[in-house]
């Protein structure tokens, strides 16, 4: 059974109000370098952390995506106008109609876009879905290989089998771990946390996938957008990062070919962002400090969120 470590304490005027537990696993391509919490090699669903790995098929099958379209495919976008416009243009290029999409509809993740839509009386649409790039990639691969697009969301569909095999191969997975449907309705794999970073390193350190690497680094806002933690990490540090639902965040340092993954057990997004940035600082990979203050509605500071790191390298 896994044993999460305490990672943050929310201290309001001297009293601990919240504590957030989880795991950090720091690895290179071949071995674990350090850990916080004992995940005990138990599997977790990759959720949206899988998107850059899934997008490797763009290169493998020579899909006609430009750099911004690749960034959209790899990321979880905030559903702003720039994201929606690129998604619609890509759908037109592929030959996909809105009715072909199985990603579902939700409000944009961008707070300012949500507010704008309320003021204008606009309703959400599938092209604002944070997973639209992933779905368009799957549909583009269907079109390229002549597969039926009507059931592309089914785990038995050949495009899903191609993606499953590719992600498992990158992450050196030989065990059949559980598979579920992600929030957007398509299959998502699970695996131990210790396998995820090596999969990222395997892909991003391979010159074959340099186009994907450059697309993300050069288009971090198309990759995520307003308020997105991974966009902030890329912009502030130049590292590659990808967040995922379930409290996940992957960070990759390509210069030294190492990375780490954060898993917050209660999935708190603020804790995830603070832990990730503070661990980047701990490793000497960047110096950006997010706002850790606890404020009232009157903007009075009444406390602080503190990280609790007991960094013990594995010898």
C-alpha positions as protocol buffer text, in pm:
chain_id: "A"
residue {
  index: 1
  type: UNK
  ca { x: 0 y: 0 z: 0 }
}
residue {
  index: 2
  type: UNK
  ca { x: 132 y: 345 z: -88 }
}
residue {
  index: 3
  type: UNK
  ca { x: 228 y: 594 z: 182 }
}
residue {
  index: 4
  type: UNK
  ca { x: 201 y: 960 z: 76 }
}
residue {
  index: 5
  type: UNK
  ca { x: 419 y: 1223 z: 242 }
}
residue {
  index: 6
  type: UNK
  ca { x: 298 y: 1558 z: 368 }
}
residue {
  index: 7
  type: UNK
  ca { x: 392 y: 1817 z: 103 }
}
residue {
  index: 8
  type: UNK
  ca { x: 221 y: 2141 z: 209 }
}
residue {
  index: 9
  type: UNK
  ca { x: 74 y: 2306 z: 517 }
}
residue {
  index: 10
  type: UNK
  ca { x: -168 y: 2599 z: 495 }
}
residue {
  index: 11
  type: UNK
  ca { x: -89 y: 2810 z: 803 }
}
residue {
  index: 12
  type: UNK
  ca { x: -342 y: 3083 z: 885 }
}
residue {
  index: 13
  type: UNK
  ca { x: -223 y: 3318 z: 1162 }
}
residue {
  index: 14
  type: UNK
  ca { x: -13 y: 3050 z: 1326 }
}
residue {
  index: 15
  type: UNK
  ca { x: -258 y: 2759 z: 1301 }
}
residue {
  index: 16
  type: UNK
  ca { x: -241 y: 2476 z: 1048 }
}
residue {
  index: 17
  type: UNK
  ca { x: -569 y: 2489 z: 857 }
}
residue {
  index: 18
  type: UNK
  ca { x: -496 y: 2244 z: 574 }
}
residue {
  index: 19
  type: UNK
  ca { x: -240 y: 1977 z: 495 }
}
residue {
  index: 20
  type: UNK
  ca { x: -189 y: 1823 z: 154 }
}
residue {
  index: 21
  type: UNK
  ca { x: -21 y: 1487 z: 106 }
}
residue {
  index: 22
  type: UNK
  ca { x: 123 y: 1321 z: -201 }
}
residue {
  index: 23
  type: UNK
  ca { x: 428 y: 1193 z: -383 }
}
residue {
  index: 24
  type: UNK
  ca { x: 726 y: 1327 z: -575 }
}
residue {
  index: 25
  type: UNK
  ca { x: 933 y: 1087 z: -784 }
}
residue {
  index: 26
  type: UNK
  ca { x: 1256 y: 1225 z: -937 }
}
residue {
  index: 27
  type: UNK
  ca { x: 1419 y: 1005 z: -1202 }
}
residue {
  index: 28
  type: UNK
  ca { x: 1644 y: 996 z: -1504 }
}
residue {
  index: 29
  type: UNK
  ca { x: 1583 y: 759 z: -1796 }
}
residue {
  index: 30
  type: UNK
  ca { x: 1693 y: 451 z: -1607 }
}
residue {
  index: 31
  type: UNK
  ca { x: 1655 y: 490 z: -1232 }
}
residue {
  index: 32
  type: UNK
  ca { x: 1485 y: 666 z: -943 }
}
residue {
  index: 33
  type: UNK
  ca { x: 1704 y: 945 z: -802 }
}
residue {
  index: 34
  type: UNK
  ca { x: 1490 y: 1047 z: -505 }
}
residue {
  index: 35
  type: UNK
  ca { x: 1137 y: 1026 z: -374 }
}
residue {
  index: 36
  type: UNK
  ca { x: 900 y: 1190 z: -131 }
}
residue {
  index: 37
  type: UNK
  ca { x: 631 y: 951 z: -16 }
}
residue {
  index: 38
  type: UNK
  ca { x: 633 y: 583 z: -102 }
}
residue {
  index: 39
  type: UNK
  ca { x: 413 y: 510 z: -402 }
}
residue {
  index: 40
  type: UNK
  ca { x: 522 y: 145 z: -376 }
}
residue {
  index: 41
  type: UNK
  ca { x: 514 y: 107 z: -757 }
}
residue {
  index: 42
  type: UNK
  ca { x: 134 y: 120 z: -752 }
}
residue {
  index: 43
  type: UNK
  ca { x: -25 y: 243 z: -1076 }
}
residue {
  index: 44
  type: UNK
  ca { x: -196 y: 580 z: -1120 }
}
residue {
  index: 45
  type: UNK
  ca { x: -388 y: 698 z: -1426 }
}
residue {
  index: 46
  type: UNK
  ca { x: -182 y: 931 z: -1643 }
}
residue {
  index: 47
  type: UNK
  ca { x: -480 y: 1155 z: -1722 }
}
residue {
  index: 48
  type: UNK
  ca { x: -371 y: 1454 z: -1932 }
}
residue {
  index: 49
  type: UNK
  ca { x: -3 y: 1397 z: -1854 }
}
residue {
  index: 50
  type: UNK
  ca { x: -27 y: 1139 z: -2132 }
}
residue {
  index: 51
  type: UNK
  ca { x: -104 y: 1395 z: -2402 }
}
residue {
  index: 52
  type: UNK
  ca { x: 253 y: 1472 z: -2520 }
}
residue {
  index: 53
  type: UNK
  ca { x: 327 y: 1097 z: -2531 }
}
residue {
  index: 54
  type: UNK
  ca { x: 6 y: 1029 z: -2722 }
}
residue {
  index: 55
  type: UNK
  ca { x: 96 y: 1310 z: -2963 }
}
residue {
  index: 56
  type: UNK
  ca { x: 411 y: 1124 z: -3068 }
}
residue {
  index: 57
  type: UNK
  ca { x: 194 y: 965 z: -3339 }
}
residue {
  index: 58
  type: UNK
  ca { x: 192 y: 1303 z: -3516 }
}
residue {
  index: 59
  type: UNK
  ca { x: 558 y: 1243 z: -3600 }
}
residue {
  index: 60
  type: UNK
  ca { x: 536 y: 864 z: -3633 }
}
residue {
  index: 61
  type: UNK
  ca { x: 265 y: 889 z: -3899 }
}
residue {
  index: 62
  type: UNK
  ca { x: 368 y: 1223 z: -4050 }
}
residue {
  index: 63
  type: UNK
  ca { x: 42 y: 1402 z: -3977 }
}
residue {
  index: 64
  type: UNK
  ca { x: 15 y: 1748 z: -4131 }
}
residue {
  index: 65
  type: UNK
  ca { x: 19 y: 1961 z: -3813 }
}
residue {
  index: 66
  type: UNK
  ca { x: 194 y: 2296 z: -3780 }
}
residue {
  index: 67
  type: UNK
  ca { x: 375 y: 2400 z: -3460 }
}
residue {
  index: 68
  type: UNK
  ca { x: 76 y: 2564 z: -3294 }
}
residue {
  index: 69
  type: UNK
  ca { x: -146 y: 2267 z: -3379 }
}
residue {
  index: 70
  type: UNK
  ca { x: 112 y: 2032 z: -3225 }
}
residue {
  index: 71
  type: UNK
  ca { x: 121 y: 2245 z: -2909 }
}
residue {
  index: 72
  type: UNK
  ca { x: -259 y: 2227 z: -2893 }
}
residue {
  index: 73
  type: UNK
  ca { x: -246 y: 1849 z: -2941 }
}
residue {
  index: 74
  type: UNK
  ca { x: 7 y: 1804 z: -2659 }
}
residue {
  index: 75
  type: UNK
  ca { x: -158 y: 2033 z: -2406 }
}
residue {
  index: 76
  type: UNK
  ca { x: -473 y: 2097 z: -2207 }
}
residue {
  index: 77
  type: UNK
  ca { x: -580 y: 2433 z: -2343 }
}
residue {
  index: 78
  type: UNK
  ca { x: -781 y: 2694 z: -2156 }
}
residue {
  index: 79
  type: UNK
  ca { x: -1047 y: 2728 z: -2426 }
}
residue {
  index: 80
  type: UNK
  ca { x: -968 y: 3085 z: -2518 }
}
residue {
  index: 81
  type: UNK
  ca { x: -1046 y: 3230 z: -2860 }
}
residue {
  index: 82
  type: UNK
  ca { x: -695 y: 3154 z: -2991 }
}
residue {
  index: 83
  type: UNK
  ca { x: -733 y: 2790 z: -2890 }
}
residue {
  index: 84
  type: UNK
  ca { x: -1081 y: 2755 z: -3033 }
}
residue {
  index: 85
  type: UNK
  ca { x: -979 y: 2917 z: -3361 }
}
residue {
  index: 86
  type: UNK
  ca { x: -680 y: 2684 z: -3408 }
}
residue {
  index: 87
  type: UNK
  ca { x: -895 y: 2382 z: -3323 }
}
residue {
  index: 88
  type: UNK
  ca { x: -1158 y: 2480 z: -3578 }
}
residue {
  index: 89
  type: UNK
  ca { x: -894 y: 2541 z: -3845 }
}
residue {
  index: 90
  type: UNK
  ca { x: -731 y: 2204 z: -3775 }
}
residue {
  index: 91
  type: UNK
  ca { x: -1068 y: 2027 z: -3787 }
}
residue {
  index: 92
  type: UNK
  ca { x: -1135 y: 2185 z: -4125 }
}
residue {
  index: 93
  type: UNK
  ca { x: -793 y: 2078 z: -4253 }
}
residue {
  index: 94
  type: UNK
  ca { x: -853 y: 1720 z: -4139 }
}
residue {
  index: 95
  type: UNK
  ca { x: -1211 y: 1713 z: -4266 }
}
residue {
  index: 96
  type: UNK
  ca { x: -1379 y: 1678 z: -3926 }
}
residue {
  index: 97
  type: UNK
  ca { x: -1723 y: 1813 z: -3834 }
}
residue {
  index: 98
  type: UNK
  ca { x: -1827 y: 1915 z: -3484 }
}
residue {
  index: 99
  type: UNK
  ca { x: -2064 y: 1618 z: -3474 }
}
residue {
  index: 100
  type: UNK
  ca { x: -1767 y: 1382 z: -3524 }
}
residue {
  index: 101
  type: UNK
  ca { x: -1609 y: 1491 z: -3196 }
}
residue {
  index: 102
  type: UNK
  ca { x: -1662 y: 1274 z: -2888 }
}
residue {
  index: 103
  type: UNK
  ca { x: -1475 y: 1495 z: -2639 }
}
residue {
  index: 104
  type: UNK
  ca { x: -1790 y: 1650 z: -2493 }
}
residue {
  index: 105
  type: UNK
  ca { x: -1850 y: 2009 z: -2389 }
}
residue {
  index: 106
  type: UNK
  ca { x: -1748 y: 2201 z: -2080 }
}
residue {
  index: 107
  type: UNK
  ca { x: -1691 y: 2564 z: -1988 }
}
residue {
  index: 108
  type: UNK
  ca { x: -1353 y: 2701 z: -2096 }
}
residue {
  index: 109
  type: UNK
  ca { x: -1084 y: 2669 z: -1830 }
}
residue {
  index: 110
  type: UNK
  ca { x: -997 y: 3035 z: -1887 }
}
residue {
  index: 111
  type: UNK
  ca { x: -1173 y: 3254 z: -1626 }
}
residue {
  index: 112
  type: UNK
  ca { x: -1169 y: 3560 z: -1852 }
}
residue {
  index: 113
  type: UNK
  ca { x: -1318 y: 3363 z: -2144 }
}
residue {
  index: 114
  type: UNK
  ca { x: -1589 y: 3227 z: -1915 }
}
residue {
  index: 115
  type: UNK
  ca { x: -1678 y: 3580 z: -1807 }
}
residue {
  index: 116
  type: UNK
  ca { x: -1682 y: 3703 z: -2167 }
}
residue {
  index: 117
  type: UNK
  ca { x: -1917 y: 3422 z: -2271 }
}
residue {
  index: 118
  type: UNK
  ca { x: -2156 y: 3496 z: -1985 }
}
residue {
  index: 119
  type: UNK
  ca { x: -2169 y: 3864 z: -2083 }
}
residue {
  index: 120
  type: UNK
  ca { x: -2231 y: 3775 z: -2449 }
}
residue {
  index: 121
  type: UNK
  ca { x: -2475 y: 3492 z: -2376 }
}
residue {
  index: 122
  type: UNK
  ca { x: -2258 y: 3236 z: -2554 }
}
residue {
  index: 123
  type: UNK
  ca { x: -2281 y: 2863 z: -2488 }
}
residue {
  index: 124
  type: UNK
  ca { x: -1978 y: 2631 z: -2460 }
}
residue {
  index: 125
  type: UNK
  ca { x: -1887 y: 2414 z: -2758 }
}
residue {
  index: 126
  type: UNK
  ca { x: -1658 y: 2110 z: -2811 }
}
residue {
  index: 127
  type: UNK
  ca { x: -1385 y: 2324 z: -2970 }
}
residue {
  index: 128
  type: UNK
  ca { x: -1329 y: 2483 z: -2628 }
}
residue {
  index: 129
  type: UNK
  ca { x: -1276 y: 2146 z: -2462 }
}
residue {
  index: 130
  type: UNK
  ca { x: -930 y: 2127 z: -2304 }
}
residue {
  index: 131
  type: UNK
  ca { x: -879 y: 1789 z: -2477 }
}
residue {
  index: 132
  type: UNK
  ca { x: -980 y: 1902 z: -2827 }
}
residue {
  index: 133
  type: UNK
  ca { x: -622 y: 1879 z: -2958 }
}
residue {
  index: 134
  type: UNK
  ca { x: -589 y: 1517 z: -2846 }
}
residue {
  index: 135
  type: UNK
  ca { x: -920 y: 1424 z: -3009 }
}
residue {
  index: 136
  type: UNK
  ca { x: -830 y: 1595 z: -3336 }
}
residue {
  index: 137
  type: UNK
  ca { x: -499 y: 1405 z: -3335 }
}
residue {
  index: 138
  type: UNK
  ca { x: -684 y: 1075 z: -3299 }
}
residue {
  index: 139
  type: UNK
  ca { x: -925 y: 1167 z: -3577 }
}
residue {
  index: 140
  type: UNK
  ca { x: -641 y: 1282 z: -3803 }
}
residue {
  index: 141
  type: UNK
  ca { x: -471 y: 946 z: -3752 }
}
residue {
  index: 142
  type: UNK
  ca { x: -798 y: 768 z: -3833 }
}
residue {
  index: 143
  type: UNK
  ca { x: -825 y: 964 z: -4156 }
}
residue {
  index: 144
  type: UNK
  ca { x: -459 y: 901 z: -4245 }
}
residue {
  index: 145
  type: UNK
  ca { x: -486 y: 524 z: -4193 }
}
residue {
  index: 146
  type: UNK
  ca { x: -840 y: 481 z: -4326 }
}
residue {
  index: 147
  type: UNK
  ca { x: -1003 y: 384 z: -3996 }
}
residue {
  index: 148
  type: UNK
  ca { x: -1372 y: 437 z: -3916 }
}
residue {
  index: 149
  type: UNK
  ca { x: -1406 y: 753 z: -3708 }
}
residue {
  index: 150
  type: UNK
  ca { x: -1747 y: 669 z: -3560 }
}
residue {
  index: 151
  type: UNK
  ca { x: -1607 y: 469 z: -3267 }
}
residue {
  index: 152
  type: UNK
  ca { x: -1258 y: 617 z: -3234 }
}
residue {
  index: 153
  type: UNK
  ca { x: -1316 y: 650 z: -2859 }
}
residue {
  index: 154
  type: UNK
  ca { x: -1342 y: 274 z: -2808 }
}
residue {
  index: 155
  type: UNK
  ca { x: -1040 y: 101 z: -2651 }
}
residue {
  index: 156
  type: UNK
  ca { x: -1061 y: -173 z: -2915 }
}
residue {
  index: 157
  type: UNK
  ca { x: -1042 y: 79 z: -3199 }
}
residue {
  index: 158
  type: UNK
  ca { x: -714 y: 41 z: -3392 }
}
residue {
  index: 159
  type: UNK
  ca { x: -613 y: 405 z: -3331 }
}
residue {
  index: 160
  type: UNK
  ca { x: -647 y: 353 z: -2955 }
}
residue {
  index: 161
  type: UNK
  ca { x: -442 y: 34 z: -2976 }
}
residue {
  index: 162
  type: UNK
  ca { x: -169 y: 220 z: -3167 }
}
residue {
  index: 163
  type: UNK
  ca { x: -159 y: 492 z: -2901 }
}
residue {
  index: 164
  type: UNK
  ca { x: -172 y: 244 z: -2612 }
}
residue {
  index: 165
  type: UNK
  ca { x: 119 y: 45 z: -2751 }
}
residue {
  index: 166
  type: UNK
  ca { x: 323 y: 358 z: -2819 }
}
residue {
  index: 167
  type: UNK
  ca { x: 276 y: 509 z: -2471 }
}
residue {
  index: 168
  type: UNK
  ca { x: 351 y: 175 z: -2302 }
}
residue {
  index: 169
  type: UNK
  ca { x: 662 y: 135 z: -2516 }
}
residue {
  index: 170
  type: UNK
  ca { x: 792 y: 484 z: -2431 }
}
residue {
  index: 171
  type: UNK
  ca { x: 732 y: 422 z: -2061 }
}
residue {
  index: 172
  type: UNK
  ca { x: 876 y: 69 z: -2067 }
}
residue {
  index: 173
  type: UNK
  ca { x: 552 y: -92 z: -1953 }
}
residue {
  index: 174
  type: UNK
  ca { x: 516 y: -466 z: -1995 }
}
residue {
  index: 175
  type: UNK
  ca { x: 241 y: -525 z: -1736 }
}
residue {
  index: 176
  type: UNK
  ca { x: -130 y: -488 z: -1813 }
}
residue {
  index: 177
  type: UNK
  ca { x: -233 y: -212 z: -1575 }
}
residue {
  index: 178
  type: UNK
  ca { x: -592 y: -82 z: -1546 }
}
residue {
  index: 179
  type: UNK
  ca { x: -738 y: 129 z: -1826 }
}
residue {
  index: 180
  type: UNK
  ca { x: -1031 y: 366 z: -1784 }
}
residue {
  index: 181
  type: UNK
  ca { x: -1201 y: 643 z: -1980 }
}
residue {
  index: 182
  type: UNK
  ca { x: -1061 y: 990 z: -1923 }
}
residue {
  index: 183
  type: UNK
  ca { x: -1294 y: 1283 z: -1857 }
}
residue {
  index: 184
  type: UNK
  ca { x: -1317 y: 1349 z: -2230 }
}
residue {
  index: 185
  type: UNK
  ca { x: -1432 y: 991 z: -2299 }
}
residue {
  index: 186
  type: UNK
  ca { x: -1128 y: 826 z: -2459 }
}
residue {
  index: 187
  type: UNK
  ca { x: -914 y: 554 z: -2298 }
}
residue {
  index: 188
  type: UNK
  ca { x: -637 y: 648 z: -2058 }
}
residue {
  index: 189
  type: UNK
  ca { x: -366 y: 416 z: -1926 }
}
residue {
  index: 190
  type: UNK
  ca { x: -229 y: 373 z: -1577 }
}
residue {
  index: 191
  type: UNK
  ca { x: 124 y: 292 z: -1464 }
}
residue {
  index: 192
  type: UNK
  ca { x: 360 y: 346 z: -1169 }
}
residue {
  index: 193
  type: UNK
  ca { x: 474 y: 706 z: -1120 }
}
residue {
  index: 194
  type: UNK
  ca { x: 835 y: 595 z: -1165 }
}
residue {
  index: 195
  type: UNK
  ca { x: 767 y: 502 z: -1530 }
}
residue {
  index: 196
  type: UNK
  ca { x: 616 y: 830 z: -1643 }
}
residue {
  index: 197
  type: UNK
  ca { x: 920 y: 1060 z: -1645 }
}
residue {
  index: 198
  type: UNK
  ca { x: 1140 y: 805 z: -1830 }
}
residue {
  index: 199
  type: UNK
  ca { x: 870 y: 792 z: -2098 }
}
residue {
  index: 200
  type: UNK
  ca { x: 885 y: 1170 z: -2136 }
}
residue {
  index: 201
  type: UNK
  ca { x: 1264 y: 1163 z: -2148 }
}
residue {
  index: 202
  type: UNK
  ca { x: 1264 y: 881 z: -2403 }
}
residue {
  index: 203
  type: UNK
  ca { x: 1053 y: 1091 z: -2637 }
}
residue {
  index: 204
  type: UNK
  ca { x: 1179 y: 1445 z: -2577 }
}
residue {
  index: 205
  type: UNK
  ca { x: 1548 y: 1347 z: -2582 }
}
residue {
  index: 206
  type: UNK
  ca { x: 1501 y: 1170 z: -2915 }
}
residue {
  index: 207
  type: UNK
  ca { x: 1589 y: 1393 z: -3211 }
}
residue {
  index: 208
  type: UNK
  ca { x: 1309 y: 1226 z: -3406 }
}
residue {
  index: 209
  type: UNK
  ca { x: 1057 y: 1416 z: -3189 }
}
residue {
  index: 210
  type: UNK
  ca { x: 1238 y: 1750 z: -3183 }
}
residue {
  index: 211
  type: UNK
  ca { x: 946 y: 1910 z: -3367 }
}
residue {
  index: 212
  type: UNK
  ca { x: 717 y: 1828 z: -3074 }
}
residue {
  index: 213
  type: UNK
  ca { x: 971 y: 1963 z: -2825 }
}
residue {
  index: 214
  type: UNK
  ca { x: 1015 y: 2292 z: -3012 }
}
residue {
  index: 215
  type: UNK
  ca { x: 641 y: 2329 z: -3070 }
}
residue {
  index: 216
  type: UNK
  ca { x: 574 y: 2316 z: -2695 }
}
residue {
  index: 217
  type: UNK
  ca { x: 866 y: 2536 z: -2589 }
}
residue {
  index: 218
  type: UNK
  ca { x: 792 y: 2799 z: -2853 }
}
residue {
  index: 219
  type: UNK
  ca { x: 412 y: 2801 z: -2805 }
}
residue {
  index: 220
  type: UNK
  ca { x: 347 y: 2757 z: -2431 }
}
residue {
  index: 221
  type: UNK
  ca { x: 29 y: 2965 z: -2443 }
}
residue {
  index: 222
  type: UNK
  ca { x: -124 y: 2754 z: -2720 }
}
residue {
  index: 223
  type: UNK
  ca { x: -21 y: 2449 z: -2516 }
}
residue {
  index: 224
  type: UNK
  ca { x: -215 y: 2571 z: -2209 }
}
residue {
  index: 225
  type: UNK
  ca { x: -313 y: 2931 z: -2162 }
}
residue {
  index: 226
  type: UNK
  ca { x: -451 y: 3155 z: -1890 }
}
residue {
  index: 227
  type: UNK
  ca { x: -388 y: 3028 z: -1534 }
}
residue {
  index: 228
  type: UNK
  ca { x: -241 y: 2698 z: -1658 }
}
residue {
  index: 229
  type: UNK
  ca { x: 43 y: 2577 z: -1435 }
}
residue {
  index: 230
  type: UNK
  ca { x: 238 y: 2404 z: -1711 }
}
residue {
  index: 231
  type: UNK
  ca { x: 229 y: 2718 z: -1927 }
}
residue {
  index: 232
  type: UNK
  ca { x: 373 y: 2916 z: -1633 }
}
residue {
  index: 233
  type: UNK
  ca { x: 648 y: 2658 z: -1580 }
}
residue {
  index: 234
  type: UNK
  ca { x: 751 y: 2663 z: -1946 }
}
residue {
  index: 235
  type: UNK
  ca { x: 744 y: 3044 z: -1963 }
}
residue {
  index: 236
  type: UNK
  ca { x: 928 y: 3100 z: -1634 }
}
residue {
  index: 237
  type: UNK
  ca { x: 1190 y: 2821 z: -1649 }
}
residue {
  index: 238
  type: UNK
  ca { x: 1220 y: 2688 z: -2004 }
}
residue {
  index: 239
  type: UNK
  ca { x: 1153 y: 2338 z: -1871 }
}
residue {
  index: 240
  type: UNK
  ca { x: 894 y: 2112 z: -2032 }
}
residue {
  index: 241
  type: UNK
  ca { x: 594 y: 2044 z: -1811 }
}
residue {
  index: 242
  type: UNK
  ca { x: 251 y: 1886 z: -1834 }
}
residue {
  index: 243
  type: UNK
  ca { x: -26 y: 1885 z: -1577 }
}
residue {
  index: 244
  type: UNK
  ca { x: -291 y: 1617 z: -1545 }
}
residue {
  index: 245
  type: UNK
  ca { x: -614 y: 1578 z: -1353 }
}
residue {
  index: 246
  type: UNK
  ca { x: -587 y: 1384 z: -1031 }
}
residue {
  index: 247
  type: UNK
  ca { x: -321 y: 1617 z: -889 }
}
residue {
  index: 248
  type: UNK
  ca { x: -45 y: 1533 z: -1139 }
}
residue {
  index: 249
  type: UNK
  ca { x: 235 y: 1743 z: -1285 }
}
residue {
  index: 250
  type: UNK
  ca { x: 540 y: 1627 z: -1483 }
}
residue {
  index: 251
  type: UNK
  ca { x: 851 y: 1846 z: -1519 }
}
residue {
  index: 252
  type: UNK
  ca { x: 1140 y: 1759 z: -1752 }
}
residue {
  index: 253
  type: UNK
  ca { x: 1490 y: 1909 z: -1759 }
}
residue {
  index: 254
  type: UNK
  ca { x: 1626 y: 1817 z: -2102 }
}
residue {
  index: 255
  type: UNK
  ca { x: 1971 y: 1963 z: -2039 }
}
residue {
  index: 256
  type: UNK
  ca { x: 2054 y: 1703 z: -1775 }
}
residue {
  index: 257
  type: UNK
  ca { x: 1796 y: 1445 z: -1890 }
}
residue {
  index: 258
  type: UNK
  ca { x: 1614 y: 1424 z: -1558 }
}
residue {
  index: 259
  type: UNK
  ca { x: 1262 y: 1495 z: -1446 }
}
residue {
  index: 260
  type: UNK
  ca { x: 1011 y: 1455 z: -1167 }
}
residue {
  index: 261
  type: UNK
  ca { x: 641 y: 1394 z: -1124 }
}
residue {
  index: 262
  type: UNK
  ca { x: 419 y: 1538 z: -851 }
}
residue {
  index: 263
  type: UNK
  ca { x: 102 y: 1361 z: -739 }
}
residue {
  index: 264
  type: UNK
  ca { x: -117 y: 1545 z: -486 }
}
residue {
  index: 265
  type: UNK
  ca { x: -339 y: 1287 z: -318 }
}
residue {
  index: 266
  type: UNK
  ca { x: -646 y: 1510 z: -274 }
}
residue {
  index: 267
  type: UNK
  ca { x: -592 y: 1665 z: -620 }
}
residue {
  index: 268
  type: UNK
  ca { x: -572 y: 2023 z: -487 }
}
residue {
  index: 269
  type: UNK
  ca { x: -455 y: 2237 z: -779 }
}
residue {
  index: 270
  type: UNK
  ca { x: -305 y: 2519 z: -571 }
}
residue {
  index: 271
  type: UNK
  ca { x: -99 y: 2271 z: -371 }
}
residue {
  index: 272
  type: UNK
  ca { x: 12 y: 2105 z: -694 }
}
residue {
  index: 273
  type: UNK
  ca { x: 136 y: 2434 z: -840 }
}
residue {
  index: 274
  type: UNK
  ca { x: 320 y: 2545 z: -528 }
}
residue {
  index: 275
  type: UNK
  ca { x: 480 y: 2204 z: -468 }
}
residue {
  index: 276
  type: UNK
  ca { x: 594 y: 2183 z: -830 }
}
residue {
  index: 277
  type: UNK
  ca { x: 751 y: 2530 z: -843 }
}
residue {
  index: 278
  type: UNK
  ca { x: 914 y: 2489 z: -503 }
}
residue {
  index: 279
  type: UNK
  ca { x: 1060 y: 2154 z: -604 }
}
residue {
  index: 280
  type: UNK
  ca { x: 1198 y: 2310 z: -921 }
}
residue {
  index: 281
  type: UNK
  ca { x: 1375 y: 2560 z: -695 }
}
residue {
  index: 282
  type: UNK
  ca { x: 1489 y: 2281 z: -464 }
}
residue {
  index: 283
  type: UNK
  ca { x: 1661 y: 2110 z: -757 }
}
residue {
  index: 284
  type: UNK
  ca { x: 1815 y: 2437 z: -879 }
}
residue {
  index: 285
  type: UNK
  ca { x: 1624 y: 2426 z: -1208 }
}
residue {
  index: 286
  type: UNK
  ca { x: 1454 y: 2765 z: -1173 }
}
residue {
  index: 287
  type: UNK
  ca { x: 1378 y: 3047 z: -929 }
}
residue {
  index: 288
  type: UNK
  ca { x: 1014 y: 3144 z: -989 }
}
residue {
  index: 289
  type: UNK
  ca { x: 806 y: 3164 z: -670 }
}
residue {
  index: 290
  type: UNK
  ca { x: 427 y: 3149 z: -698 }
}
residue {
  index: 291
  type: UNK
  ca { x: 208 y: 3346 z: -460 }
}
residue {
  index: 292
  type: UNK
  ca { x: 191 y: 3137 z: -141 }
}
residue {
  index: 293
  type: UNK
  ca { x: 5 y: 3390 z: 70 }
}
residue {
  index: 294
  type: UNK
  ca { x: -339 y: 3325 z: 220 }
}
residue {
  index: 295
  type: UNK
  ca { x: -556 y: 3635 z: 182 }
}
residue {
  index: 296
  type: UNK
  ca { x: -898 y: 3759 z: 284 }
}
residue {
  index: 297
  type: UNK
  ca { x: -1144 y: 3903 z: 34 }
}
residue {
  index: 298
  type: UNK
  ca { x: -1006 y: 4244 z: 141 }
}
residue {
  index: 299
  type: UNK
  ca { x: -659 y: 4139 z: 21 }
}
residue {
  index: 300
  type: UNK
  ca { x: -520 y: 4116 z: 374 }
}
residue {
  index: 301
  type: UNK
  ca { x: -250 y: 3852 z: 414 }
}
residue {
  index: 302
  type: UNK
  ca { x: -340 y: 3623 z: 703 }
}
residue {
  index: 303
  type: UNK
  ca { x: -119 y: 3325 z: 636 }
}
residue {
  index: 304
  type: UNK
  ca { x: 106 y: 3130 z: 403 }
}
residue {
  index: 305
  type: UNK
  ca { x: 121 y: 2796 z: 227 }
}
residue {
  index: 306
  type: UNK
  ca { x: 447 y: 2621 z: 317 }
}
residue {
  index: 307
  type: UNK
  ca { x: 607 y: 2319 z: 152 }
}
residue {
  index: 308
  type: UNK
  ca { x: 754 y: 2044 z: 368 }
}
residue {
  index: 309
  type: UNK
  ca { x: 1043 y: 1874 z: 187 }
}
residue {
  index: 310
  type: UNK
  ca { x: 1266 y: 1608 z: 330 }
}
residue {
  index: 311
  type: UNK
  ca { x: 1487 y: 1557 z: 27 }
}
residue {
  index: 312
  type: UNK
  ca { x: 1674 y: 1227 z: 57 }
}
residue {
  index: 313
  type: UNK
  ca { x: 1864 y: 1113 z: -253 }
}
residue {
  index: 314
  type: UNK
  ca { x: 1868 y: 738 z: -311 }
}
residue {
  index: 315
  type: UNK
  ca { x: 2224 y: 608 z: -288 }
}
